[in-house]
Amino acid sequence: MSDRTDPEAQLAAIVASSDDAIVGKDLEGHITSWNEAAERMFGYTPDEAVGRHITMIIPEDRLGEEAYVLGEVRKGNRIEHYETVRRRKDGTLIDVSLTVLPVLNAAGQVAGVSKIARDVTQTKRLAREAFRLAAIVESSDDAILRKDLNGVIQTWNRGAERIFGYTAEEAIGRNITMIIPEERLPEETEVLTRVRAGVSVEHFETVRKRKDGRLIDISLTVSPIRGAKGEIIGASKIARDITEPLRLRAQAEEASRMKDEFLAVLSHELRTPLNTVLGYARMLKRDDQRMTGVVRDRALDALERNADTLSRLVNDILDTSRIVTGKLRLWLETSDVKDFVEDAMETVRPQADAKGIALHAQVDPGLSVLADRDRLQQVLWNLLANAIKFTASGGAITVLGGMREEAVVISVQDTGIGISREHLPYLFQRFWQAHTGVSREFAGLGIGLALARHLVELHGGTIAAESPGVGRGATFTVSLPAAHKAVARERHLRTAG
């Protein structure tokens, strides 16, 4: 007996043990052989398959493929790695890759067909998943990149281009340190150390540098990338630009701080006049023997003055609330500027006289605006009261009124403590005050100027503040449309409505 295996037996063993389905069929398409892998792949046993037509595993919409395949085989041609779909016994469809070979007889003629089918369902699923993930990465607003264990960039998506300013061509092949500020370089060493140890870095907030040199706040998540054998071969990095969220968070924190401070100031501002009112009211109620003559008159003046202060505080708060909720309404009429300037000055004159501050007015005659007279007087009163508050005894306040480029301009100039350059941008913010805390030098809620700005803007005007600096006085300027311009504007708004 030969010690060599029979070639036919050896071939049969190979066919039987193959992981691919190997099927023989005649030139009419009838199955002549069916290996174990075919049984696993398509669900039919050899007894069920041999003798039947190959179309039993071909979906109806794919039947035309069989005619093409048989036509090519009869010509002696082979078909390699043809990807298509076939149907299992249970009706499920699977993706397959076909290689079809002509089988020749002893005379060299095509006598049959050998078909090798490989199940590529998982492969195609993985390919589709990879394509889907690649599309997600490419379309992500976050920067998603891959780098090796030396920090060299290997991939760079559009999000990375948008956030850091470098194109993929400019970034790939360079070290990640190109976007790391010099003082932050130790962070990269620490990140790579953790990645090499198989540890991820999640939501690490730091600073990175754009191509244009601008620094941005980002949140980093860095994860190890493993090879086929589980070894760590690199790192994936997701960077999210959190510059705007951090700014909004800081704004929210500042707003919360200002609210808390406002409430503390409000309680202080209300308590002082309330204590005075309550004290004198109780003395008058008891008919205190001391409450006679001049003392009584002084008490009544104090009651009136402090009640007026309380009224103004409450009105300012209510007006601010109405503006925030959009419920403040204006009653417009043509008003003479000189008249309401004089009325506002008369209202604050007792305060100015008490401090020895001179009040002057230079208003051109004939100036008129279409406005809510009471609200404009409120604006002017706020500006004058502010000027008196921040002007020392012996100082002066001047109100100027005139025309400038078809607008009525009213300025309140004082010789007071002035405003520092860094404080000017914040003057008209609600609740903002240069001097804060309940023990500050100057009283007030920090809403007067904000209220003035809103009222002026509701009239279609602007308000601005100027100061040469601390100790050099300040000028607040209100610009309003002249009456004829305001009327035209109102007509336009009505038409547009």
WOKARA-V943572 format. One record per residue. N is the residue number from 0. D_CENTER is the distance of its C-alpha to the mean C-alpha in Angstrom with 2 decimals. Layout:
# WOKARA-V943572
n: (N | N)
d_center: (D_CENTER | D_CENTER)
This chain:
# WOKARA-V943572
n: (0 | 1 | 2 | 3 | 4 | 5 | 6 | 7 | 8 | 9 | 10 | 11 | 12 | 13 | 14 | 15 | 16 | 17 | 18 | 19 | 20 | 21 | 22 | 23 | 24 | 25 | 26 | 27 | 28 | 29 | 30 | 31 | 32 | 33 | 34 | 35 | 36 | 37 | 38 | 39 | 40 | 41 | 42 | 43 | 44 | 45 | 46 | 47 | 48 | 49 | 50 | 51 | 52 | 53 | 54 | 55 | 56 | 57 | 58 | 59 | 60 | 61 | 62 | 63 | 64 | 65 | 66 | 67 | 68 | 69 | 70 | 71 | 72 | 73 | 74 | 75 | 76 | 77 | 78 | 79 | 80 | 81 | 82 | 83 | 84 | 85 | 86 | 87 | 88 | 89 | 90 | 91 | 92 | 93 | 94 | 95 | 96 | 97 | 98 | 99 | 100 | 101 | 102 | 103 | 104 | 105 | 106 | 107 | 108 | 109 | 110 | 111 | 112 | 113 | 114 | 115 | 116 | 117 | 118 | 119 | 120 | 121 | 122 | 123 | 124 | 125 | 126 | 127 | 128 | 129 | 130 | 131 | 132 | 133 | 134 | 135 | 136 | 137 | 138 | 139 | 140 | 141 | 142 | 143 | 144 | 145 | 146 | 147 | 148 | 149 | 150 | 151 | 152 | 153 | 154 | 155 | 156 | 157 | 158 | 159 | 160 | 161 | 162 | 163 | 164 | 165 | 166 | 167 | 168 | 169 | 170 | 171 | 172 | 173 | 174 | 175 | 176 | 177 | 178 | 179 | 180 | 181 | 182 | 183 | 184 | 185 | 186 | 187 | 188 | 189 | 190 | 191 | 192 | 193 | 194 | 195 | 196 | 197 | 198 | 199 | 200 | 201 | 202 | 203 | 204 | 205 | 206 | 207 | 208 | 209 | 210 | 211 | 212 | 213 | 214 | 215 | 216 | 217 | 218 | 219 | 220 | 221 | 222 | 223 | 224 | 225 | 226 | 227 | 228 | 229 | 230 | 231 | 232 | 233 | 234 | 235 | 236 | 237 | 238 | 239 | 240 | 241 | 242 | 243 | 244 | 245 | 246 | 247 | 248 | 249 | 250 | 251 | 252 | 253 | 254 | 255 | 256 | 257 | 258 | 259 | 260 | 261 | 262 | 263 | 264 | 265 | 266 | 267 | 268 | 269 | 270 | 271 | 272 | 273 | 274 | 275 | 276 | 277 | 278 | 279 | 280 | 281 | 282 | 283 | 284 | 285 | 286 | 287 | 288 | 289 | 290 | 291 | 292 | 293 | 294 | 295 | 296 | 297 | 298 | 299 | 300 | 301 | 302 | 303 | 304 | 305 | 306 | 307 | 308 | 309 | 310 | 311 | 312 | 313 | 314 | 315 | 316 | 317 | 318 | 319 | 320 | 321 | 322 | 323 | 324 | 325 | 326 | 327 | 328 | 329 | 330 | 331 | 332 | 333 | 334 | 335 | 336 | 337 | 338 | 339 | 340 | 341 | 342 | 343 | 344 | 345 | 346 | 347 | 348 | 349 | 350 | 351 | 352 | 353 | 354 | 355 | 356 | 357 | 358 | 359 | 360 | 361 | 362 | 363 | 364 | 365 | 366 | 367 | 368 | 369 | 370 | 371 | 372 | 373 | 374 | 375 | 376 | 377 | 378 | 379 | 380 | 381 | 382 | 383 | 384 | 385 | 386 | 387 | 388 | 389 | 390 | 391 | 392 | 393 | 394 | 395 | 396 | 397 | 398 | 399 | 400 | 401 | 402 | 403 | 404 | 405 | 406 | 407 | 408 | 409 | 410 | 411 | 412 | 413 | 414 | 415 | 416 | 417 | 418 | 419 | 420 | 421 | 422 | 423 | 424 | 425 | 426 | 427 | 428 | 429 | 430 | 431 | 432 | 433 | 434 | 435 | 436 | 437 | 438 | 439 | 440 | 441 | 442 | 443 | 444 | 445 | 446 | 447 | 448 | 449 | 450 | 451 | 452 | 453 | 454 | 455 | 456 | 457 | 458 | 459 | 460 | 461 | 462 | 463 | 464 | 465 | 466 | 467 | 468 | 469 | 470 | 471 | 472 | 473 | 474 | 475 | 476 | 477 | 478 | 479 | 480 | 481 | 482 | 483 | 484 | 485 | 486 | 487 | 488 | 489 | 490 | 491 | 492 | 493 | 494 | 495 | 496)
d_center: (83.96 | 81.35 | 78.71 | 76.21 | 73.99 | 74.82 | 72.27 | 71.88 | 71.28 | 68.79 | 66.89 | 66.97 | 65.53 | 62.67 | 61.92 | 62.15 | 59.83 | 57.17 | 53.59 | 53.48 | 55.24 | 58.41 | 60.22 | 63.47 | 64.46 | 67.22 | 66.90 | 66.63 | 63.58 | 65.38 | 64.23 | 66.89 | 65.04 | 61.99 | 60.92 | 59.24 | 55.80 | 56.19 | 57.06 | 53.94 | 51.70 | 53.12 | 54.69 | 58.23 | 61.21 | 63.63 | 66.14 | 63.64 | 62.55 | 65.65 | 67.54 | 64.67 | 62.86 | 59.64 | 57.94 | 57.66 | 54.44 | 53.16 | 50.85 | 52.41 | 49.84 | 50.72 | 54.54 | 54.82 | 53.73 | 56.94 | 59.18 | 57.44 | 57.74 | 61.44 | 62.11 | 60.74 | 62.62 | 65.91 | 65.52 | 65.23 | 61.56 | 59.02 | 55.43 | 52.95 | 49.51 | 49.13 | 46.02 | 46.46 | 46.36 | 49.24 | 49.97 | 51.12 | 53.93 | 51.48 | 49.78 | 46.53 | 45.51 | 44.98 | 43.93 | 46.88 | 47.91 | 51.54 | 54.19 | 57.42 | 60.70 | 64.13 | 66.93 | 70.22 | 73.77 | 76.67 | 77.40 | 73.90 | 72.97 | 69.70 | 70.66 | 67.40 | 63.70 | 61.77 | 58.16 | 55.65 | 52.45 | 49.51 | 46.82 | 43.50 | 41.46 | 39.64 | 39.30 | 37.82 | 35.51 | 34.27 | 33.98 | 31.97 | 29.70 | 29.36 | 28.59 | 25.96 | 24.34 | 24.60 | 22.88 | 20.00 | 19.77 | 20.05 | 17.41 | 14.81 | 11.48 | 12.52 | 15.51 | 18.57 | 21.88 | 25.36 | 27.69 | 31.25 | 32.62 | 33.17 | 29.55 | 30.29 | 27.50 | 28.72 | 25.83 | 22.60 | 20.24 | 18.26 | 14.98 | 17.00 | 18.21 | 14.85 | 13.55 | 17.02 | 18.75 | 21.88 | 23.28 | 24.76 | 28.18 | 27.38 | 25.93 | 28.20 | 31.27 | 29.87 | 29.19 | 25.72 | 26.64 | 25.81 | 22.14 | 23.13 | 24.00 | 27.68 | 27.39 | 25.18 | 27.68 | 29.28 | 26.12 | 26.82 | 30.41 | 29.45 | 27.04 | 29.79 | 32.36 | 30.51 | 29.93 | 33.65 | 34.48 | 32.49 | 29.81 | 26.09 | 23.45 | 20.45 | 17.05 | 18.53 | 16.26 | 17.63 | 17.43 | 18.19 | 19.47 | 18.67 | 21.64 | 21.49 | 21.81 | 18.48 | 17.33 | 13.89 | 12.87 | 12.83 | 13.80 | 16.97 | 18.99 | 22.41 | 25.16 | 28.79 | 30.08 | 33.64 | 36.43 | 38.96 | 41.00 | 38.17 | 38.12 | 34.87 | 34.44 | 30.94 | 27.34 | 24.17 | 20.96 | 17.34 | 14.87 | 11.12 | 9.30 | 8.09 | 8.67 | 5.64 | 5.88 | 9.50 | 9.60 | 8.43 | 10.87 | 13.42 | 13.23 | 13.82 | 16.59 | 18.05 | 18.09 | 19.80 | 22.19 | 23.03 | 23.65 | 25.97 | 27.69 | 28.12 | 29.77 | 32.06 | 32.98 | 33.50 | 35.91 | 37.75 | 37.98 | 39.28 | 41.63 | 43.55 | 44.82 | 45.22 | 47.48 | 49.53 | 49.88 | 50.84 | 53.28 | 55.19 | 55.11 | 56.75 | 59.33 | 60.23 | 60.43 | 62.82 | 64.88 | 64.78 | 67.93 | 65.86 | 64.01 | 66.62 | 66.93 | 64.55 | 62.58 | 62.00 | 60.91 | 58.50 | 57.10 | 56.62 | 54.88 | 52.56 | 51.86 | 51.08 | 48.96 | 46.84 | 46.57 | 45.36 | 42.74 | 41.55 | 41.51 | 39.38 | 36.88 | 36.59 | 36.40 | 33.59 | 31.58 | 32.40 | 31.54 | 28.13 | 27.55 | 28.85 | 26.55 | 23.39 | 24.63 | 25.88 | 29.47 | 31.08 | 33.73 | 35.76 | 39.47 | 40.07 | 43.45 | 44.91 | 45.33 | 47.40 | 45.31 | 48.31 | 49.12 | 45.83 | 45.57 | 49.05 | 48.25 | 45.14 | 47.23 | 50.00 | 47.61 | 46.56 | 49.95 | 51.26 | 48.37 | 48.95 | 52.70 | 52.27 | 50.54 | 52.86 | 50.19 | 51.46 | 49.74 | 50.24 | 49.18 | 49.57 | 48.37 | 49.67 | 51.68 | 50.63 | 46.87 | 45.24 | 41.83 | 40.76 | 39.15 | 39.21 | 41.86 | 41.12 | 37.41 | 38.21 | 40.82 | 38.22 | 36.02 | 39.09 | 40.32 | 37.02 | 37.28 | 40.98 | 40.59 | 37.95 | 40.33 | 43.21 | 41.27 | 40.39 | 43.74 | 46.69 | 50.22 | 52.06 | 48.95 | 48.39 | 45.87 | 46.19 | 44.67 | 44.79 | 44.41 | 44.77 | 43.52 | 41.13 | 40.35 | 41.06 | 38.95 | 40.43 | 39.38 | 40.12 | 39.83 | 40.48 | 41.73 | 42.71 | 44.40 | 42.38 | 40.37 | 37.83 | 34.12 | 32.77 | 30.62 | 27.60 | 27.76 | 28.01 | 24.29 | 23.84 | 27.04 | 25.74 | 22.89 | 23.83 | 25.56 | 25.44 | 28.81 | 30.10 | 32.62 | 31.14 | 32.77 | 35.64 | 38.16 | 36.84 | 39.43 | 38.32 | 37.78 | 35.14 | 31.96 | 29.62 | 29.00 | 31.84 | 30.17 | 26.92 | 29.23 | 31.19 | 28.19 | 27.17 | 30.82 | 31.33 | 28.30 | 29.61 | 32.78 | 31.03 | 31.58 | 29.97 | 30.66 | 30.53 | 31.95 | 33.93 | 35.88 | 37.92 | 37.00 | 38.05 | 41.53 | 41.73 | 40.75 | 37.95 | 37.67 | 35.48 | 35.63 | 35.00 | 35.15 | 35.96 | 37.11 | 40.90 | 42.49 | 43.35 | 39.87 | 38.28 | 40.71 | 39.79 | 36.08 | 36.83 | 38.92 | 36.17 | 33.65 | 36.32 | 37.03 | 33.40 | 33.13)
